[in-house]
Amino acid sequence: MSRIGKVPIPIPEGVTVDIKKNHVTIKGPKGELGLKVDPVISLKLEDGSLTVNRPSDHRQHRSFHGLYRALLANNVMGVSKGFEKDLEIIGVGYRVELKDKAAIFSLGFSHSIIMVPPKSVDIVVKTPTEFTVTGIDKQLVGMIAAKIRSFRPPEPYKGKGIRYKDEVVRRKAGKSAA
């Protein structure tokens, strides 16, 4: 039995789950998310928790069991608490600023990079070198944060670039004098 799949998903107060055939809609204080579930997986909503069941021990049923349980748990957490990724910019003259909803990155290139996030994702600038990507969809928040990091990934010699707040960049030794 899947260790992840058999754990029931607790539904917090203020979150409603609507199951229609193989489509699940989850509404909460932060927004609404939907998920299309494979028809072989059955869902039960009882006692304020959602359980995911599979019909057999077939290899694909086992993999779907844990997958859909994790996706549904992330959706429930997203509409109730939300997700965020903290990033920081390291480098002289590197900075970010917010104009309207667009984030403008100055990263040492000849032109600034303008990033307009999707409607369900927000970029919050704390200082010119620290910002946070927030939203209700875990996958989308992670994808936008990775896209921003790819503008100028941290380099191993001086550590300059955009990195996640908890990321450790392995440093290399530079040239040695002869």
LINKAVEN-V542120 format. One record per residue. N is the residue number from 1. SS is DSSP state (H for helix, E for strand, L for the rest). OMEGA is omega as a letter, one per 30 degrees, with the letter a starting at -180 (none if undefined). D_LAST is the distance of its C-alpha to the last C-alpha in Angstrom with 1 decimal. Layout:
BEGIN
N/SS/OMEGA/D_LAST
N/SS/OMEGA/D_LAST
END
This chain:
BEGIN
1/L/l/61.8
2/L/l/58.9
3/L/l/57.6
4/L/a/56.7
5/L/a/59.7
6/L/l/62.3
7/L/l/61.3
8/L/l/63.6
9/E/l/62.2
10/E/l/63.7
11/L/a/65.0
12/L/l/64.5
13/L/l/67.2
14/L/l/67.4
15/L/l/66.0
16/E/l/68.5
17/E/l/68.0
18/E/a/70.2
19/E/l/70.3
20/E/a/72.1
21/L/a/72.0
22/L/l/68.3
23/E/a/67.1
24/E/l/66.0
25/E/a/65.9
26/E/a/64.4
27/E/l/65.3
28/E/a/64.0
29/L/a/63.5
30/L/a/60.2
31/E/a/61.5
32/E/l/62.6
33/E/l/60.9
34/E/l/62.4
35/E/l/61.5
36/E/a/63.1
37/L/l/63.5
38/L/a/64.1
39/L/a/67.9
40/L/a/67.6
41/L/l/66.2
42/E/a/68.8
43/E/l/68.4
44/E/l/70.6
45/E/a/70.8
46/E/l/72.6
47/L/l/72.6
48/L/l/69.8
49/E/a/67.4
50/E/l/66.4
51/E/a/66.2
52/E/a/64.9
53/E/l/66.6
54/L/a/66.2
55/L/a/69.1
56/L/l/67.6
57/L/l/64.7
58/L/a/63.8
59/H/a/60.0
60/H/l/60.0
61/H/l/62.3
62/H/a/60.0
63/H/l/57.0
64/H/a/59.1
65/H/l/60.4
66/H/a/57.1
67/H/a/55.8
68/H/l/58.8
69/H/a/59.1
70/H/l/55.5
71/H/l/56.0
72/H/l/59.3
73/H/l/57.8
74/H/l/55.0
75/H/l/57.7
76/H/l/59.8
77/H/a/56.9
78/H/a/55.8
79/H/l/59.3
80/H/a/59.7
81/L/a/56.3
82/L/l/54.0
83/E/l/50.3
84/E/l/47.2
85/E/l/43.5
86/E/l/41.3
87/E/l/38.2
88/E/a/35.6
89/E/l/33.4
90/E/l/30.0
91/L/a/28.2
92/L/l/28.7
93/L/l/31.9
94/L/a/32.8
95/E/l/36.4
96/E/l/39.7
97/E/a/43.2
98/E/l/46.6
99/E/a/49.3
100/L/l/52.5
101/L/a/51.4
102/E/l/48.3
103/E/a/44.8
104/E/a/42.6
105/E/l/38.8
106/E/a/36.4
107/L/l/33.0
108/L/l/31.0
109/L/a/32.8
110/L/l/34.9
111/L/l/38.1
112/L/l/39.1
113/E/a/40.0
114/E/a/43.6
115/E/l/44.7
116/E/a/48.4
117/L/l/49.0
118/L/a/52.2
119/L/a/55.3
120/L/a/54.9
121/E/l/51.3
122/E/l/50.4
123/E/a/47.1
124/E/a/47.1
125/E/l/44.6
126/E/l/44.1
127/E/l/41.5
128/L/l/39.5
129/L/l/36.7
130/E/l/39.0
131/E/a/41.8
132/E/l/44.0
133/E/a/45.6
134/E/l/49.1
135/E/a/52.0
136/L/a/54.6
137/L/a/53.3
138/H/a/50.3
139/H/a/49.2
140/H/l/49.3
141/H/l/47.5
142/H/a/44.6
143/H/l/44.6
144/H/l/44.4
145/H/l/41.6
146/H/l/39.6
147/H/l/40.3
148/H/l/39.1
149/H/a/35.9
150/L/l/35.3
151/L/l/35.2
152/L/l/31.6
153/E/a/30.5
154/L/a/27.8
155/L/a/24.3
156/L/a/21.9
157/L/l/18.9
158/L/l/20.9
159/L/a/24.2
160/L/l/26.1
161/E/l/29.3
162/E/l/32.8
163/E/l/33.1
164/E/a/36.1
165/L/a/36.7
166/L/a/36.1
167/L/l/33.3
168/L/a/30.1
169/L/l/27.0
170/L/a/24.3
171/L/l/21.0
172/L/l/17.8
173/L/l/14.3
174/L/l/12.5
175/L/l/9.1
176/L/a/6.4
177/L/a/3.8
178/L/none/0.0
END
